[in-house]
Amino acid sequence: MGHHDETIGRVLTRRDALALLGAGGLAALGGTRRAAAAPPGACVVRPALTEGPYFVDAKLDRSDIRADPADGTLRPGAPLRLALRVSRLAAGACAPLPGAMVDVWHCDAAGVYSDVTDPGGSTVGHKFLRGYQVTGADGLVHFTTIYPGAYPGRAVHIHFKVRSAAGGGAGAGRGGARAHEFTSQLFFDDALTDQVHAQPPYAGGARRMRNGRDGIYRQAGAQLTLAVTPASPGYAAAFDLALELA
């Protein structure tokens, strides 16, 4: 499939983040100062990246996104358990953000997205590897998916979108006003991807773009690279994200 993502939004450098957070900047960037309400490691400013052409508001409330609702088949690939923790930044303090709707979507092992049409073909009507969860009181959501595949022109990545009500109020993921939206992408270590993609059902690494050559990764990918660990079966990763809400 042919894919062309365009970078949108502004990437936050460390200087930008410190200016944004003022006296609380060190806490938000994982330094020694932390707000008492913040779970360990949760208060981390992350840069926004392009949504890309393949976001579909599928409204699939589910934590296991591997199945295609059209026929119940599971997309093959190395299992990946992904935990995302969303926090709210306000006046230099950090606290878990409940009630936020977190969408996750990515391509399958062959580099194909669901429910889209492009020059490579159509998958309209299929919704594999898409879904959302709503953050609980601890700001956490959990997904079970597969390690993404590769397609020409992009490094291996997962898309995610966070939508919450103004002020971070609960209920944004269940039909409430979604006044705040944050979209970005998660990346993977090249050496690990080499290992995973050497196994079936992945197509191999010959046509895969490395992180350093991906223009979107170069915007901020080092801040958005997952720390992935083996977890039988497959792999597990956790990611912390802090948002400033009006």
Kinemage of the C-alpha trace (Angstrom):
@kinemage 1
@onewidth
@group {chain A} dominant
@subgroup {mainchain}
@vectorlist {calphas} color= white
{ca met a 1} P 0.000 0.000 0.000
{ca gly a 2} L 1.268 3.476 -0.753
{ca his a 3} L 1.448 5.649 2.367
{ca his a 4} L 2.416 9.310 2.718
{ca asp a 5} L 2.138 10.962 6.116
{ca glu a 6} L 2.618 14.674 6.468
{ca thr a 7} L 3.952 16.174 9.684
{ca ile a 8} L 1.505 18.477 11.452
{ca gly a 9} L 1.563 20.342 14.739
{ca arg a 10} L 4.591 21.579 16.649
{ca val a 11} L 7.258 19.339 18.127
{ca leu a 12} L 8.081 20.232 21.721
{ca thr a 13} L 11.790 20.452 22.380
{ca arg a 14} L 13.068 20.196 25.941
{ca arg a 15} L 13.361 24.011 26.018
{ca asp a 16} L 9.745 24.346 24.787
{ca ala a 17} L 8.519 21.968 27.444
{ca leu a 18} L 10.363 23.733 30.235
{ca ala a 19} L 8.952 27.060 29.103
{ca leu a 20} L 5.467 25.552 28.952
{ca leu a 21} L 5.630 24.009 32.387
{ca gly a 22} L 7.563 26.734 34.183
{ca ala a 23} L 8.641 25.746 37.656
{ca gly a 24} L 7.131 22.294 37.244
{ca gly a 25} L 9.146 21.487 34.118
{ca leu a 26} L 11.621 19.142 35.735
{ca ala a 27} L 8.808 17.032 37.136
{ca ala a 28} L 7.106 16.778 33.759
{ca leu a 29} L 10.303 15.762 32.014
{ca gly a 30} L 11.112 12.980 34.424
{ca gly a 31} L 13.519 14.963 36.611
{ca thr a 32} L 13.850 14.882 40.374
{ca arg a 33} L 10.875 17.152 41.106
{ca arg a 34} L 7.489 15.445 40.937
{ca ala a 35} L 3.996 16.415 41.919
{ca ala a 36} L 2.668 14.214 44.695
{ca ala a 37} L -0.375 13.181 42.637
{ca ala a 38} L 1.677 11.882 39.710
{ca pro a 39} L 2.178 8.135 39.328
{ca pro a 40} L 5.901 7.275 38.988
{ca gly a 41} L 7.188 8.180 35.533
{ca ala a 42} L 3.815 9.367 34.226
{ca cys a 43} L 4.514 13.096 33.869
{ca val a 44} L 6.351 13.148 30.548
{ca val a 45} L 5.756 15.706 27.806
{ca arg a 46} L 5.579 14.091 24.353
{ca pro a 47} L 5.540 15.706 20.909
{ca ala a 48} L 2.540 15.548 18.587
{ca leu a 49} L 3.041 13.939 15.181
{ca thr a 50} L 0.883 13.590 12.084
{ca glu a 51} L -2.321 11.594 12.172
{ca gly a 52} L -1.539 10.258 8.708
{ca pro a 53} L -4.077 9.261 6.060
{ca tyr a 54} L -5.499 6.191 7.750
{ca phe a 55} L -7.303 7.261 10.904
{ca val a 56} L -10.842 5.836 10.965
{ca asp a 57} L -13.142 6.759 13.842
{ca ala a 58} L -14.255 3.144 14.075
{ca lys a 59} L -15.798 3.489 17.557
{ca leu a 60} L -14.640 0.016 18.528
{ca asp a 61} L -14.551 -0.075 22.325
{ca arg a 62} L -12.187 -3.000 22.892
{ca ser a 63} L -8.787 -3.729 24.388
{ca asp a 64} L -7.894 -6.652 22.090
{ca ile a 65} L -7.730 -5.084 18.627
{ca arg a 66} L -6.357 -8.076 16.726
{ca ala a 67} L -9.661 -9.425 15.425
{ca asp a 68} L -11.533 -8.280 12.350
{ca pro a 69} L -15.152 -7.713 13.482
{ca ala a 70} L -16.296 -8.581 9.951
{ca asp a 71} L -15.423 -12.262 10.348
{ca gly a 72} L -13.748 -12.692 13.758
{ca thr a 73} L -10.364 -13.700 12.342
{ca leu a 74} L -7.245 -12.674 14.266
{ca arg a 75} L -4.521 -10.796 12.426
{ca pro a 76} L -1.349 -12.922 12.635
{ca gly a 77} L 1.826 -11.564 14.191
{ca ala a 78} L 3.912 -11.471 17.341
{ca pro a 79} L 1.586 -10.538 20.247
{ca leu a 80} L 2.187 -7.116 21.779
{ca arg a 81} L 0.594 -5.941 25.029
{ca leu a 82} L 0.626 -2.155 25.157
{ca ala a 83} L -0.174 -0.008 28.223
{ca leu a 84} L -0.620 3.748 27.810
{ca arg a 85} L -0.808 6.033 30.824
{ca val a 86} L -2.232 9.526 30.271
{ca ser a 87} L -1.664 12.336 32.774
{ca arg a 88} L -2.789 15.944 32.966
{ca leu a 89} L -0.413 18.864 33.482
{ca ala a 90} L -1.744 21.964 35.196
{ca ala a 91} L 0.222 24.740 36.914
{ca gly a 92} L 3.310 22.549 37.080
{ca ala a 93} L 1.443 19.689 38.779
{ca cys a 94} L 0.648 16.311 37.287
{ca ala a 95} L -2.200 13.883 37.936
{ca pro a 96} L -3.756 10.909 36.116
{ca leu a 97} L -6.320 11.893 33.459
{ca pro a 98} L -9.480 9.750 33.733
{ca gly a 99} L -12.207 9.562 31.115
{ca ala a 100} L -9.993 10.185 28.087
{ca met a 101} L -10.700 8.253 24.900
{ca val a 102} L -7.520 6.668 23.512
{ca asp a 103} L -7.581 5.282 19.958
{ca val a 104} L -4.839 2.996 18.629
{ca trp a 105} L -4.389 1.858 15.026
{ca his a 106} L -1.601 0.464 12.856
{ca cys a 107} L -0.834 -1.794 9.900
{ca asp a 108} L -0.711 -5.589 10.003
{ca ala a 109} L 2.317 -7.841 9.488
{ca ala a 110} L 2.095 -7.341 5.734
{ca gly a 111} L 1.940 -3.535 6.014
{ca val a 112} L -1.818 -3.281 5.358
{ca tyr a 113} L -4.250 -0.943 7.169
{ca ser a 114} L -7.897 -1.861 7.641
{ca asp a 115} L -10.977 0.013 6.383
{ca val a 116} L -9.154 2.137 3.788
{ca thr a 117} L -8.659 2.377 0.043
{ca asp a 118} L -5.356 3.288 -1.557
{ca pro a 119} L -3.415 2.324 -4.715
{ca gly a 120} L -2.541 -1.019 -3.123
{ca gly a 121} L -6.178 -2.076 -2.796
{ca ser a 122} L -9.208 -1.777 -0.544
{ca thr a 123} L -9.881 -3.133 2.942
{ca val a 124} L -13.083 -1.134 3.430
{ca gly a 125} L -15.475 -2.938 5.766
{ca his a 126} L -12.690 -4.597 7.749
{ca lys a 127} L -11.532 -3.086 11.035
{ca phe a 128} L -8.624 -5.174 12.272
{ca leu a 129} L -5.967 -3.483 14.423
{ca arg a 130} L -8.211 -0.587 15.421
{ca gly a 131} L -9.898 0.198 18.712
{ca tyr a 132} L -10.201 2.519 21.669
{ca gln a 133} L -10.260 2.381 25.439
{ca val a 134} L -11.211 4.997 28.039
{ca thr a 135} L -8.700 5.823 30.748
{ca gly a 136} L -9.611 4.827 34.288
{ca ala a 137} L -8.951 6.720 37.505
{ca asp a 138} L -5.261 5.839 37.148
{ca gly a 139} L -5.076 7.259 33.605
{ca leu a 140} L -4.307 3.822 32.164
{ca val a 141} L -5.533 1.981 29.097
{ca his a 142} L -4.391 -1.455 27.899
{ca phe a 143} L -4.368 -2.940 24.413
{ca thr a 144} L -3.520 -6.354 23.045
{ca thr a 145} L -2.301 -6.159 19.460
{ca ile a 146} L 0.548 -7.429 17.283
{ca tyr a 147} L 3.980 -6.053 16.541
{ca pro a 148} L 3.394 -3.893 13.444
{ca gly a 149} L 4.690 -4.806 10.021
{ca ala a 150} L 6.406 -2.565 7.499
{ca tyr a 151} L 5.518 -0.790 4.290
{ca pro a 152} L 7.624 1.335 1.894
{ca gly a 153} L 8.368 4.892 2.956
{ca arg a 154} L 7.853 4.607 6.721
{ca ala a 155} L 9.588 3.148 9.743
{ca val a 156} L 7.598 0.701 11.859
{ca his a 157} L 5.113 2.601 14.034
{ca ile a 158} L 1.782 2.670 15.886
{ca his a 159} L -0.634 5.620 15.719
{ca phe a 160} L -2.547 6.850 18.748
{ca lys a 161} L -5.026 9.635 19.472
{ca val a 162} L -6.195 10.965 22.856
{ca arg a 163} L -9.470 12.876 23.136
{ca ser a 164} L -10.717 14.403 26.382
{ca ala a 165} L -13.270 16.927 27.551
{ca ala a 166} L -12.290 20.510 28.343
{ca gly a 167} L -10.422 20.631 31.598
{ca gly a 168} L -9.868 16.885 31.576
{ca gly a 169} L -13.299 15.984 32.909
{ca ala a 170} L -14.396 12.365 32.926
{ca gly a 171} L -16.762 10.999 30.321
{ca ala a 172} L -15.049 12.352 27.188
{ca gly a 173} L -14.753 8.859 25.793
{ca arg a 174} L -18.463 8.141 26.200
{ca gly a 175} L -20.052 10.877 24.135
{ca gly a 176} L -19.040 13.935 26.182
{ca ala a 177} L -17.520 17.080 24.683
{ca arg a 178} L -14.078 16.348 23.298
{ca ala a 179} L -12.462 19.745 23.474
{ca his a 180} L -8.878 18.481 23.542
{ca glu a 181} L -7.257 16.178 20.997
{ca phe a 182} L -3.684 14.932 20.853
{ca thr a 183} L -2.297 12.687 18.100
{ca ser a 184} L 1.121 11.098 17.744
{ca gln a 185} L 2.977 7.903 16.856
{ca leu a 186} L 5.023 5.281 18.697
{ca phe a 187} L 8.197 3.737 17.268
{ca phe a 188} L 10.288 0.618 17.832
{ca asp a 189} L 13.994 -0.065 18.204
{ca asp a 190} L 15.430 -1.109 14.829
{ca ala a 191} L 17.434 -4.022 16.245
{ca leu a 192} L 14.336 -5.519 17.877
{ca thr a 193} L 12.300 -5.048 14.717
{ca asp a 194} L 15.023 -6.887 12.779
{ca gln a 195} L 14.545 -9.857 15.083
{ca val a 196} L 10.746 -9.810 14.976
{ca his a 197} L 10.496 -9.266 11.237
{ca ala a 198} L 12.876 -12.142 10.523
{ca gln a 199} L 10.109 -14.516 11.614
{ca pro a 200} L 6.800 -15.418 9.894
{ca pro a 201} L 4.367 -13.883 9.109
{ca tyr a 202} L 6.404 -10.745 8.522
{ca ala a 203} L 7.724 -9.988 5.071
{ca gly a 204} L 11.321 -9.493 6.255
{ca gly a 205} L 13.419 -6.348 6.679
{ca ala a 206} L 14.719 -5.838 3.140
{ca arg a 207} L 12.173 -3.151 2.238
{ca arg a 208} L 11.745 -1.693 5.708
{ca met a 209} L 12.804 1.905 6.308
{ca arg a 210} L 15.086 2.375 9.293
{ca asn a 211} L 14.107 4.899 11.944
{ca gly a 212} L 16.879 7.330 11.071
{ca arg a 213} L 15.665 7.675 7.492
{ca asp a 214} L 12.032 8.282 8.391
{ca gly a 215} L 11.293 12.015 8.255
{ca ile a 216} L 8.496 11.721 10.820
{ca tyr a 217} L 10.674 9.737 13.212
{ca arg a 218} L 13.384 12.398 12.888
{ca gln a 219} L 10.918 15.009 14.135
{ca ala a 220} L 10.774 13.453 17.593
{ca gly a 221} L 10.999 9.696 17.359
{ca ala a 222} L 13.612 9.298 20.066
{ca gln a 223} L 11.030 10.650 22.540
{ca leu a 224} L 8.371 8.316 21.157
{ca thr a 225} L 10.281 5.034 20.981
{ca leu a 226} L 8.757 2.244 23.028
{ca ala a 227} L 10.772 0.272 25.560
{ca val a 228} L 9.692 -3.242 24.592
{ca thr a 229} L 10.398 -6.311 26.698
{ca pro a 230} L 9.812 -10.028 26.029
{ca ala a 231} L 6.565 -11.248 27.614
{ca ser a 232} L 5.497 -14.769 26.777
{ca pro a 233} L 3.827 -14.932 24.415
{ca gly a 234} L 5.332 -12.072 22.453
{ca tyr a 235} L 6.207 -8.675 23.886
{ca ala a 236} L 5.002 -5.943 26.249
{ca ala a 237} L 5.520 -2.183 26.360
{ca ala a 238} L 4.322 0.751 28.462
{ca phe a 239} L 4.260 4.434 27.552
{ca asp a 240} L 3.634 7.569 29.618
{ca leu a 241} L 2.109 10.744 28.203
{ca ala a 242} L 1.328 14.072 29.875
{ca leu a 243} L -1.023 16.643 28.321
{ca glu a 244} L -1.705 20.269 29.173
{ca leu a 245} L -5.462 20.836 29.155
{ca ala a 246} L -7.227 24.194 29.223
